[in-house]
């Protein structure tokens, strides 16, 4: 059952119970008030008849010492005649509780008669057919005789009014419930609209439409829930986008890796087959063996780079203070033939906080890429300087440059802007990917600026000393 109908159903049940209980007590209260009034009047009437009976007995001529039964009957007939307009019924019984006089229609029920005692007045509600009566009983002392006087006063109208009250209240309750159902349905529809919108948004997202958002129509708790849902949807869409990008990146990585393996393996297998199947002269033999060696070294270099990337993704480092000139001297030693000719090294003395071997790998890769991107007579400039927050490095060349649309992709594994140039120089497109991972461990990142035909400038900044080392 829908939440809307649950609210509506329980509201109607609650209202029906409230109307029913309150109506029952209200009608019964009115009935009981009327009934108390009728009983009080019946008791007053009984007292009046008692006094009238005693007075009539005293007014009878005293032929006898004891009031005769015939006189009692005469008095009863007169009393009934005087009370006919009020519909009063009476019965007079002697000391033996035998009826001396009884009005027509008086009940034969003697239960109350047997319970009448001296100096007391008793009463009960009596049902006779479709009529209801207040039945009273009292002892009357008339000329040394104890007579039992009973009266019956019709109170059927009070019961009829109660029945009518219940009937009317049931009708009013039914009308009120119908009206309340319509009103509550509209109210519940309005109040649960945010829930329906959230349900629709959830269904849309379950179908794959992660850009769909629920519309906020209120500022209450449900409105806040809608805001939180949309915030969650934003994060979910962002996460799914990242996962899709990662999956796409992995697929591209696998495809590029397979392609990069295929090219050197094809060359190695081809030249190896040539060496084993034919008798070659010394020059062709050397060329074939050299191709096999060159492609094998490229495979070896690619394997080492991949291993380095995998390792750096899992490592945590503790940067140590290292003199800046250590790195620049290392680069000069790695490219001795270029120093002063194609390579310019400029740096400020300072302290670098890093893992020494890993940072050397970054600088070596950046310098190697700069030389590969440059012509034989091109220039590469490596510089370093102190900054407010640490120490900065920069590798700049005037080579072929990188197109703007390629800048975001050059740090992906196996991505090469110029594949023919990279392969011809034993490149596999893993150097910058490795640099990115190493710098990530150092809380740093690469900044690349490039223009086609003008060259490329790659820089990064390493943070200074940790807080613990800055304290005296």
N, C-alpha and C positions, 0 to 999 in steps of 0.2 A: 504494500500500500504506500502511496506517495506521502511524503512528509506533510504536504498541504492537507490531504484528507485526514491524516492522523490528528493534526491540530484541530481541524474542523469537527471531527467525530468526538474527540474528547471534550471539546468546548460544549458541543450540544448535549453530551451525556451529563456534563457537570451542571449546565443550566437546567436541564430537565430534572435532575435530582434536586437542585436548589429550589426550582419552582414547585415541584411536587411536595417536598418536605415543608416549605414555608406555607404553601396553600393548605396542606393538611392541618397544620397547627393553627393557621388563621381561621379557617372555617370552623374547626373544632372549638376554638376560643369563642367565636361568635355564638356557636350553638350552646356551649356550656354556660355562657352568660345568660342567654335567653332561657335555658333550662333552669338555672338557679332562680331566675326571676319567677318562672312558672311554679316551681316548687314552693318558693316563699309565699306566693299568692295562694297556692293550694293549702298550705299550712295555716295561713291567716283565715282562709275560708273555713277550714276545719274548726278553728277556734271560735269563729263566729257562730257556726252551726251548733257547736257544743254549748255555747252560752244561750243560743236560741232554744235549744232542746231543754236545757235546765229551766229557762224562764217559762216555756210553754207548760212544762210539768207542774210548775208552781201555780199556774193559772187555772188548772183543771179543778172543778169542784171536788171537794174532799168527801166523797161518799165512802171512799175506801181508804184504809190506812196505807195501802200499798198501791203504787201506780199500776194500773191494769194494762195488759197487753194490747187491748183494743185502743186504749188511750195513746199508747206508744205508736200504734199504727196510724192513728189519726194525726198525731203530731208529725210523723214521718211524711205522710201525704202532704200536709201543709208546707213542710219545709221543702219538699221536692217541687211543689207548685210554685213556691216563691223563687226557687233557683232554676226554673226551667229556661229562663232567658240566657243564662250562662252555660247551659248544657251540663249542669252538675247532676251527678248520680250519687245516691247514698244508700246505705244499708244500715239497719239497726238490729242488733242481736242482743239476746238476753244474757243472764249470768252464765247459762250453759253454752253460750256462743251459738244458740239456735236463732235462725233468722226470724225476726218479728216483722220487719218491713224491708223491702228491697225494691229499688227502682228497676223498671224494665231495662234490660240490657246490662245490668250490673254483673260483673264476672262472678263465676262460682268458685274462683280461686280463694281458698281460705288460709293460705300460707301466712299472709300478713295478720289475719284475724287471730291466729294462734300465738303471734308474737307480741300482741298488745299487752302492756302492763299498766299498772296504776301510776298515775302522775307522769305518764310518758306519752309522747305522740310519735308514732312511727310512720314511715312512708316508703314507697317503692315506685319505680317506673314499670308500668305494666303494659304489655303488648297484647292486643286482642284483634286478630285479623289484620287489617291494614291501619288500625288506629292504635294510638299510644295514649296512656293515661297516667296522671300522677295519682296514685292510690295511697290515701292516708288513713290512719286509724288512731282512735283515742278512747279512753274510758270516760263515760259521763255518769255522774252521780245525780240521779233524779228520784227524789222521794224515797230515799233509802234503798234504791235499786242501782246496781252498777250495770249500766248498759254500754254496749260497744257500738260506737258510731264510726262508720267508714264512709269515705267520699272518694269519688273518681272524677277527676277533671280532665277533659280532653286536651292533649297537647300535641296532637298529630301535626298541626301546622308547623310547630317548631322542627320536627323531624323532616317534614317536607322542605322547609327552608334550608335545612342542612343539606339534603340531597340536591336541591337546586343549586346551593352554593358550590358543592363539589362539581356538579355538571358544568356550571358557568365557569368555574376556575379551570376545569380541564380544557374547556373550549378556549378560554383566554390563554392558557399555557400553550396550547397547540398553535394558536395564531402567533404568539410571541416567539415560539421556537422556530416557526417557519420564517418569520421576519428576521430573527436572529441568525438563522442559517444563511440567509441571503447576505446579510450584513457581514457576518463573520467570514463567509466565503470571499467576499470582496477584500476584507481586511487581510485575511490569510494570504490571498493571492498577491496583494501588495507587499506584505511582509516577507514572503518567501521568494519574491522575484529575484533578489540577489543570489539565493541558493540555486534557482533554476539557471541563472546566467553562469554561475560557477560550474554547474553540472554540464552545461553546453560547452563551456571552455575546456573542461576536462575531457569531454568526449572528442572535441576537435583535436586536442593535443594527443589523445590516444590514437587518433587516426593519422598522426604524423604532421599535423599543422602546428609546429612549435612557435610560430609567430602570432598565433591567435591569442588575444587577451580578453579577459572578462571586463565588462563595462561596470564601472562603479556608479551606483545610483543613490547611495546613502552615506552618511558620515558616522553611523553607529558601529556596533561590533561587527556586523556583517559587512559594512563598508571597509572596516579595517581588515577583515578577513580577505576581502577582494583585493585590497592593496598588497597584502602579504602573498596572496596567490599569484598575483601578477609579478611581484618581485621574485618569487620562486620560479615562475615561468621564464623570467629573463635570465636567471642564473642557469636554469636547465637548458635553455636554448643556447646560451653561451658555452656551457659544458659540452653539449652535443656537437656544436660547431667545432669546438676544439678537438673532440674525439674524432669527428669526421676528417678534420684536417690532419690529425695524427695518423688515422688509417690511410688517408690518401698519401701522406708523406711516407708511411711504411711501404705502401704499394710501389710508390715511385722509387723508394730506396731499393727494394728487392729487384724491381725491373732494371734500374741502373746498375745494380751490383751484378745481376746476371749478364747484362750487356758488357760491362767492363771485364768480366771474367771471360766472356766468349771471345772478345777480340784478341787478347794476348794468347789464349789457349789455342785459338785457330792458327795463329802464326807459329806457335811452338810446335803444334802437331804437324802442321804442313812442312815446316823446315826439317823437323826430325824425320818425317817420312821420306823427305827428299834425301837426307843424309844416309838413311838405311837402305834405300831402294836403288840408288844410283852411285856410280863412281864419278865423283866431282873433282875438278882440278882444285889446286890449293886455294885460289882466290875465292871460288864459289863456296868451297868448303868453309873457309873462314867467315864469309858473309852469312852463310846459313847458321853457323854456330854463334855468330855475333847476334843475329836476330833472336835466336833462342835465348841467349844470355840476357839480352836487353829486355825482352818481354818477361822473362823469368824474374829479373830484378824489379820490373814494374809490378808484377804480382806480389813479390815479397814486400815491396814498399807499401802497396795497398793493404796488405794483410796487417802490417805493423800499424798503419794509420787507423784501420778499423779497430784493432785491439786497443789502441790508445784511447779512441773515442768511447768504447765500451767501458774501459777502466775508469776514465774520468767521470762518466755518468754515475758511478757507484762510490767514488772516493769522497772523503772529506779531508781537507788540508788544514794545517796550522802554519800560517805565514810566518816566515823568519826574516829578520833584518839582513839585507844583502846590499853591498855597495853597488851603486848604479853602474860604475865603470866596469864591473865584472861582466855585465851583459854586453856592453858595447865592444869590449876587448874580445869577447867570445865571437861576436859577429865578424869582427875584422880577421880573426883567425880562420873562420869558416869560409870566407871569401877573400883570400889574400891577393888573388890576381886582380880583384876589382877595386881594392882600396886605393884611393887617390886618383883612380882612372874613371870608373863608372860609379863607385860607391863613395858617398860622403857621409861621415859620421860626426854629428854635433850633439853634445850633451852637457848638462850641468851636473856637477858632483851632487850626490845626495844619497839618501837611504831609501831602498825599495823594500817593502814588506811583501814577500811572496815565497812560493816554493820554487827554489832556484831552477831546478831541471825543467819543471813544467813551463816556467816563463821563458827559458831559453828555447824551448820547442815552439812557443808562440812566435817569438821574434824571428826564429830561423824560418818558419813557414811563411811569415809575412814577407821577409826579405827574399826568399826563394821565389815566391809568387811574383814579386816586383821585378826580379830579373827575368823570369819567364815571359812576363807581359811586355818587356822592353826589347827594343832592337839592340843588336850588339853594341852600338855606340850610344845607347840610351843611358840616362843617369838615374840612380837610386839614392835617395837621401833618407838616412835614419837619424832621428833626433830624439832627445829626451830632456825634460825640464821639470823643475819642482813646481808644484801647484799648491794652492791653499789647502787642499784636502788630501794631497798625496804626491804621486809622481806620475807624469804622463809620458807615453811613448808614441812615436809617429813614424810611419814608413811611407815614403812618397816616391812615385815614379812618374816618368813622362811617356809611358807606353801607350798601348792601344786603347785603354780605358774600358769602362763597362757601361752599356746602355742603361738608362734610368729604369726601364721596366724590368731589368735583370737584377737590380741591386738587392731586392728582398730575397732573391733565390740563391745568391752566390754562397751563402753560408750553409746551404743544404748539402748533405752528403752526396757525392758523385755528380754534383751539378757543375758543369763547365760551360762558360760562355762561348769559348772557341774550342770545340772538342778536338779538332785536328791539330791545333797548336799545342794543346795540353798533352795529347797522347804522344806527339812527336818529341815532347820534352819530359816524358815519363810522368805525366800528371794523371791523377785519378779523381780530382775534385773532392778530396777529403781534407785538405790542409786547413781551409777556413772553418769547416765544421769542427775540426779538432780544436782550433783556436777558441771558438765560441764556448765549447765545453770547459776548457781550461780556465778561461776568464770568468765563466760562471762560478767556478770554485773560488775565485778570488773576489767575488762580488763586483765584477766589472763586466763591460761589454764593448764590442767593436763599434766604431763609428766610421762609416765608409762614405767618401765623397769621390765622385768620378765623373768624367766626361769623355765621350768617345773621341779618340785621336789626341786627347790632351793629357791623359794619365789618370792615376788613382792615388788617393791619399787615405790611408787607414790609420786610425789612432785609437787609443784606449787609455784610461786613467786608473791606476791602482790606488786603493785607499791607503791612508797613512797608518801610523802605529795604532794598535788597539788601545782602548781606554786604559787598560791595566798597565800598559807600558808607558803611558804618558804621565802617570802619577809619579811624584818624586819619591 
